[in-house]
Amino acid sequence: MNILPALSVPTRADEDAGAWIVLKIRWVGVILGYLVVNLTPGALNAPVLNGLLGFGLAFTLLDTWYRRQNRIFLGQYPLFISFMEALFIGLLCHFDTGATSSFRYYYFLSVLCCVLRHGSMVGWITCLCHMVSWSVLWLSVSGEASDGMLGAVLVPSVLVWLTWAGLALGRSLREARDELGRLNGSLVRSQADLEVRFAERTRQLQETQAQMLQQEKMANFGLLAAGIAHEVGNPLTGVSNIVQLLQRGDHDSRTREKLDLMAGELARMRVILRELTEFGRPASRERSVCSIADLVGEALRVAKYHKRPGSRLRQPIVADNLPRVLCVRGQIAQVFLNLILNALDAAGEDGIVELRGMEQDGELLVEIEDNGPGLSELIKDHLFEPFVTTKTNGTGLGLYLSRRIVDDHGGRLEMGSGNLGGALFRVVLPSTDKTQSGSLLGIYS
């Protein structure tokens, strides 16, 4: 029988309910054996017995070392171990005092170790091997070296009883282990469920906080716009009235040209104040059918007042036949404004930002692309989460809230790659009509 391959075969310690108990039994047996041989006066064959116990010590050391490696020494050959232990115990008794030797109790320890470590079949075969070993030993000695018929019957009887009781104990240990594993699994699942719930509550809290911050920002913007309109509007009206009175007078052509220029600039200032006031006004939740070109244009009119280094707003080219969308006008305009401002920031000095629009499969696509440095792979995975930003003074709410708005409208806000080398964001909205495919193109440089 080739036993060498079994020396490196791992066996899970969790599958051996009585692993440490077996090792303790083996160590107690070896220590008691040395004490019996070396402390008993007039012990027979002490050198031979010490040599045999040395084999037992070596086996126990190997078993202990393998156990610390979560393995069992010769774990795939339990019957070979049982046979060797039956022979080992028989030799100890033979070289000691025969059938009356104290080492006969090792039969009981060996059976107990076997039934705790292996199944019932191995346990009963081990019991049978030990009974054969004991019978050979009893029959090979003279009458005075045995306990008579009582010893011949008592040891096998105890072996059978101990095998039965040990198997019951082993089953109890394994059942306790399985129950503990089940409870531990339930605990792990409960912990995982708790972590998921905690993450969900944290996410909801972040979303609520983000919405509150955005609402507060828009409210402050509205108050600021209203204040500017009030403070600037009154003197602007007075100056406009004076200019109109002067225009009624009889002036030369040069003076009249200058007055007309002043009147035009004053009218443009009033338009600017009205646009800021309308954009900062609390948005209505009512949905209406809107032209996508009007929504983009509204965002562009506000974006031109945000100072961006090196950015110069050019008149966008907007097709008149772009599809229309059913939306909350202020919300979609806010989405376009956020994306335009982000693109202008990313483009930087002498940068380029392109706006493209087209209809595809009943959906309206608006792409905003810049030629900035782009986004790293690490930030891409978390870009639409609350409070994630690449700006030193950003809040990290613009893209998060923009995606929520687009999702609420049945669309998608996607991030992709374009031809300019920077970032590209695509707003996809369902259109309300099937007009001919159109396009819009605006370039900022």
C-alpha positions in Angstrom: 0.0 0.0 0.0 1.4 3.4 -1.1 0.9 5.9 1.7 3.4 8.6 0.7 0.9 10.6 -1.5 -1.4 10.9 1.5 1.1 12.9 3.5 0.3 16.1 1.6 -3.5 15.6 1.1 -5.3 18.4 2.9 -8.5 17.8 4.9 -10.6 20.6 6.2 -10.4 20.8 10.0 -13.9 22.1 10.1 -15.0 18.6 8.8 -13.4 17.0 11.9 -15.6 17.9 14.9 -13.3 16.2 17.5 -9.9 17.1 16.0 -8.5 18.7 19.1 -10.0 16.1 21.4 -8.3 13.4 19.4 -4.9 15.1 19.8 -5.4 15.6 23.5 -6.2 11.9 23.9 -3.1 10.9 21.9 -0.8 13.2 24.0 -2.3 11.9 27.3 -1.8 8.3 26.1 1.9 8.9 25.1 2.8 10.7 28.3 1.0 8.1 30.5 2.8 5.4 28.6 6.3 6.9 29.3 5.3 7.3 33.0 4.1 3.7 33.3 7.3 2.3 31.7 9.9 4.4 33.4 8.3 4.9 36.9 7.1 1.3 37.5 9.8 -0.6 39.5 11.0 -3.7 37.7 9.3 -2.9 34.4 10.0 -5.6 31.8 11.5 -4.8 28.4 11.7 -1.1 29.2 14.0 -0.2 26.3 11.7 -2.0 23.8 8.6 -0.3 25.2 10.3 3.1 25.1 11.2 2.5 21.5 7.6 1.6 20.7 6.3 4.7 22.5 8.9 6.7 20.5 7.0 5.7 17.3 3.7 6.8 19.0 5.3 10.1 20.0 6.5 10.7 16.4 3.0 9.9 15.0 1.4 12.3 17.6 3.8 15.1 16.7 3.1 14.7 13.0 -0.6 14.6 13.6 -0.4 17.8 15.7 1.7 19.6 13.0 -0.8 18.6 10.3 -3.7 19.7 12.4 -2.1 23.2 12.7 -2.0 23.2 8.9 -5.8 22.4 8.8 -5.0 18.8 7.7 -5.0 15.3 9.1 -2.0 13.1 8.9 -2.8 10.1 6.6 -6.3 11.5 6.5 -7.2 9.5 3.4 -6.1 6.2 4.9 -8.0 5.8 8.2 -8.2 2.0 8.0 -4.4 1.8 7.7 -4.1 4.0 10.8 -6.5 1.7 12.6 -4.6 -1.4 11.6 -1.3 0.1 12.7 -2.7 1.2 16.0 -4.1 -2.3 16.7 -0.7 -3.8 15.9 1.1 -1.1 18.0 -1.1 -1.6 21.0 -0.8 -5.4 20.7 3.0 -5.1 20.7 3.0 -2.8 23.7 0.9 -5.3 25.7 3.0 -8.3 24.4 6.3 -6.8 25.6 4.9 -5.5 28.9 2.8 -8.1 30.8 0.6 -9.6 28.2 -3.2 -9.4 28.5 -2.9 -7.9 31.9 -0.9 -4.9 30.7 -2.0 -1.4 31.4 -1.5 -0.7 27.7 -4.7 -2.7 26.9 -6.7 0.4 27.8 -5.1 2.0 24.7 -7.6 0.0 22.7 -10.3 2.1 24.2 -8.5 5.4 23.5 -7.8 4.3 19.9 -11.4 3.5 19.2 -12.5 6.7 20.8 -10.1 8.7 18.6 -11.3 6.9 15.5 -15.1 7.4 16.0 -14.6 11.1 16.9 -12.6 11.7 13.7 -14.2 9.4 11.2 -17.6 8.0 10.3 -19.5 5.0 11.7 -18.2 2.4 9.2 -14.5 3.2 9.9 -15.3 3.2 13.6 -16.9 -0.3 13.6 -14.0 -1.7 11.4 -11.5 -0.2 13.8 -13.4 -1.9 16.7 -13.2 -5.2 14.9 -9.4 -4.8 14.3 -8.9 -4.1 18.0 -11.0 -7.1 19.0 -8.9 -9.3 16.7 -5.7 -7.8 18.1 -6.9 -8.4 21.6 -8.0 -12.0 20.9 -4.6 -12.8 19.4 -2.9 -11.3 22.4 -5.1 -13.2 24.9 -4.7 -16.5 23.1 -0.9 -16.1 22.8 -0.3 -15.8 26.5 -0.5 -18.4 29.3 -3.3 -18.4 31.8 -1.4 -16.6 34.5 -0.6 -13.8 32.1 -4.3 -13.1 31.5 -7.5 -12.3 33.4 -9.2 -15.5 32.2 -12.5 -15.6 30.4 -13.6 -12.4 32.2 -10.8 -10.4 30.5 -11.4 -12.1 27.2 -15.1 -11.0 27.2 -14.8 -7.7 29.1 -12.4 -5.9 26.7 -14.4 -6.7 23.5 -17.6 -5.7 25.3 -16.2 -2.4 26.4 -14.8 -1.8 22.8 -18.3 -2.4 21.3 -20.0 -0.1 23.9 -17.3 2.6 23.5 -17.7 2.5 19.7 -21.4 2.9 20.0 -21.2 5.7 22.5 -18.3 7.5 20.7 -20.2 7.5 17.4 -23.2 9.0 19.2 -20.9 11.7 20.7 -19.3 12.3 17.3 -22.7 12.8 15.8 -23.6 15.2 18.5 -20.5 17.2 17.9 -21.0 17.3 14.2 -24.7 18.3 14.6 -23.5 21.1 17.0 -20.9 22.2 14.5 -23.5 22.2 11.7 -26.0 24.2 13.8 -23.3 26.6 14.7 -22.4 26.9 11.0 -26.0 27.5 10.2 -26.4 30.2 12.9 -23.1 31.8 11.8 -24.3 31.8 8.2 -27.6 33.4 9.3 -25.6 36.0 11.2 -23.5 36.8 8.2 -26.5 37.2 6.0 -28.2 39.4 8.6 -25.0 41.5 8.8 -24.9 41.8 5.0 -28.6 42.7 4.9 -28.0 45.4 7.6 -25.0 46.8 5.6 -27.2 47.0 2.5 -29.9 48.8 4.4 -27.4 51.1 6.0 -26.0 51.9 2.6 -29.4 52.5 1.2 -30.4 54.8 4.1 -27.1 56.7 3.6 -27.7 57.0 -0.1 -31.3 58.4 0.6 -29.9 60.8 3.1 -27.3 62.0 0.6 -30.0 62.4 -2.1 -32.2 64.4 0.3 -29.2 66.6 1.4 -28.3 67.2 -2.3 -31.8 68.2 -3.2 -32.0 70.6 -0.2 -28.6 72.1 -1.2 -29.7 72.5 -4.8 -33.0 74.1 -3.7 -31.2 76.4 -1.4 -28.8 77.4 -4.1 -31.6 78.1 -6.6 -33.6 80.0 -4.0 -30.5 82.2 -3.3 -30.0 82.7 -7.0 -33.6 83.8 -7.3 -33.3 86.2 -4.5 -30.1 87.6 -6.0 -31.7 88.0 -9.4 -34.7 89.7 -7.9 -32.5 92.1 -5.9 -30.5 93.0 -9.0 -33.6 93.5 -11.0 -35.1 95.8 -8.3 -31.9 97.8 -7.6 -30.9 98.2 -11.2 -34.3 98.2 -12.8 -35.4 101.5 -11.2 -32.5 103.7 -12.3 -32.4 101.9 -15.6 -36.1 102.9 -16.2 -35.3 106.5 -15.3 -32.3 106.6 -17.7 -34.4 105.0 -20.4 -37.2 107.6 -19.9 -34.6 110.5 -20.2 -33.2 108.9 -23.4 -36.7 108.7 -24.9 -37.4 112.4 -24.1 -34.1 113.4 -25.7 -34.9 111.3 -28.8 -38.1 113.5 -29.3 -36.0 116.6 -29.6 -34.5 118.1 -32.8 -30.9 116.9 -33.0 -28.3 116.5 -35.6 -27.7 113.1 -37.2 -24.7 112.3 -35.1 -26.5 113.0 -31.8 -29.5 111.0 -32.8 -27.3 108.1 -33.7 -25.8 108.1 -30.3 -29.2 108.4 -28.6 -30.5 105.4 -30.6 -27.5 103.4 -29.6 -28.1 104.2 -26.0 -31.7 103.2 -26.3 -30.8 99.9 -27.8 -28.2 99.1 -25.1 -30.7 100.0 -22.4 -33.3 97.7 -24.0 -30.7 94.9 -24.0 -30.0 95.5 -20.3 -33.7 95.1 -19.6 -33.8 91.8 -21.5 -30.8 90.6 -19.4 -32.6 91.5 -16.2 -35.7 89.7 -17.3 -33.8 86.6 -18.3 -32.0 86.4 -14.9 -35.3 87.0 -13.0 -37.2 84.3 -15.0 -34.4 81.7 -14.6 -34.1 82.4 -10.8 -37.9 82.2 -10.3 -39.2 79.0 -8.5 -39.8 76.5 -11.2 -43.2 75.1 -12.0 -43.7 71.4 -11.9 -46.2 71.5 -14.8 -45.0 69.7 -17.9 -45.5 71.2 -21.3 -44.5 70.5 -24.9 -41.3 72.5 -25.6 -38.9 72.9 -28.4 -35.5 71.6 -27.6 -33.9 74.5 -29.5 -35.7 76.9 -27.1 -34.5 75.0 -24.1 -30.9 75.0 -25.3 -31.2 78.6 -26.2 -32.6 79.5 -22.7 -29.6 77.7 -21.1 -27.2 79.5 -23.5 -28.6 82.9 -22.6 -27.9 82.3 -18.9 -24.6 80.6 -19.6 -23.2 83.7 -21.3 -23.4 85.7 -18.0 -21.1 83.2 -16.3 -17.6 84.3 -16.7 -15.3 81.6 -18.0 -11.6 82.3 -18.8 -10.9 82.1 -22.5 -14.5 81.2 -23.4 -16.3 83.3 -26.0 -19.9 82.5 -26.7 -20.7 82.1 -30.4 -24.2 82.2 -31.9 -25.4 78.5 -32.0 -26.8 77.1 -35.2 -30.2 75.6 -34.3 -32.4 73.8 -36.7 -36.1 74.7 -36.6 -37.4 71.2 -37.2 -36.0 69.4 -34.1 -38.4 67.2 -32.3 -40.4 68.6 -29.3 -40.4 67.1 -25.9 -42.9 66.9 -23.0 -41.0 68.2 -20.0 -40.8 70.6 -17.1 -39.2 73.5 -18.9 -37.1 75.0 -16.1 -35.7 71.6 -15.1 -34.5 70.5 -18.6 -33.0 74.0 -19.2 -31.2 73.6 -15.9 -29.7 70.3 -17.1 -28.4 71.9 -20.3 -27.0 74.8 -18.3 -25.1 72.5 -15.9 -23.6 70.5 -18.8 -22.6 73.6 -20.7 -21.0 75.3 -17.7 -19.1 72.0 -16.9 -17.9 71.8 -20.5 -16.7 75.4 -20.5 -14.8 74.8 -17.2 -13.2 71.7 -18.6 -12.2 73.3 -21.9 -10.4 76.2 -20.2 -8.3 78.7 -22.1 -9.0 78.8 -25.8 -11.1 75.7 -25.4 -13.9 74.3 -27.7 -17.3 73.2 -26.7 -19.7 71.7 -29.2 -23.4 71.1 -29.0 -25.0 68.6 -31.3 -28.6 67.4 -31.6 -30.4 64.8 -33.6 -33.4 62.5 -33.5 -32.8 58.8 -33.5 -35.5 56.0 -33.1 -38.1 58.3 -31.6 -35.6 59.9 -29.2 -34.0 63.2 -29.1 -30.2 63.2 -28.5 -28.3 66.3 -27.4 -24.5 65.9 -27.1 -22.3 68.4 -25.3 -18.6 67.8 -25.9 -15.4 69.7 -24.9 -11.7 69.3 -25.8 -10.5 69.4 -22.2 -8.3 66.9 -20.4 -11.2 64.4 -20.0 -12.0 62.3 -17.0 -10.0 59.6 -15.3 -11.4 56.0 -15.1 -11.6 56.3 -11.3 -13.8 59.4 -11.3 -16.0 58.0 -14.1 -17.3 55.2 -11.9 -18.5 57.7 -9.3 -19.2 60.8 -11.4 -23.0 60.7 -11.0 -22.9 60.2 -7.2 -23.7 63.1 -4.9 -20.8 65.3 -3.8 -18.4 63.9 -6.3 -16.6 66.7 -8.3 -13.4 67.4 -10.1 -13.6 71.1 -9.4 -11.8 72.7 -6.4 -14.9 74.9 -5.7 -17.6 72.5 -6.9 -20.4 71.0 -4.9 -20.6 67.7 -6.7 -24.4 68.1 -7.2 -24.8 69.3 -10.8 -24.4 66.0 -12.6 -26.2 64.0 -9.9 -29.3 66.2 -10.0 -29.1 66.5 -13.8 -29.3 62.7 -14.1 -32.2 62.5 -11.7 -34.1 65.1 -13.7 -33.5 63.3 -17.0 -34.5 60.0 -15.4 -37.7 61.5 -14.2 -38.5 62.6 -17.7 -38.0 59.0 -19.0 -34.7 59.7 -20.6 -31.0 59.0 -20.0 -27.9 61.1 -19.2 -24.9 59.2 -20.5 -21.2 59.8 -20.6 -19.1 58.8 -23.6 -16.1 59.6 -25.7 -16.1 62.0 -28.6 -13.8 63.3 -31.3 -12.4 66.3 -29.4 -10.5 64.3 -26.8 -12.3 65.6 -23.8 -15.6 64.6 -22.1 -18.9 64.0 -23.9 -22.3 64.0 -22.2 -25.4 62.9 -24.0 -28.9 63.8 -23.0 -31.5 61.4 -24.4 -35.2 62.4 -24.2 -38.3 60.9 -25.7 -39.7 63.1 -28.4 -43.4 63.9 -28.8 -43.5 64.0 -32.6 -41.8 62.4 -35.5 -40.4 65.5 -37.3 -37.7 65.2 -39.9 -34.3 64.7 -38.3 -32.6 68.0 -37.6 -29.5 69.2 -35.9 -28.0 72.0 -33.9 -24.4 73.0 -33.6 -22.9 75.6 -31.3 -19.2 76.1 -30.8 -17.4 78.0 -28.0 -13.8 78.9 -28.4 
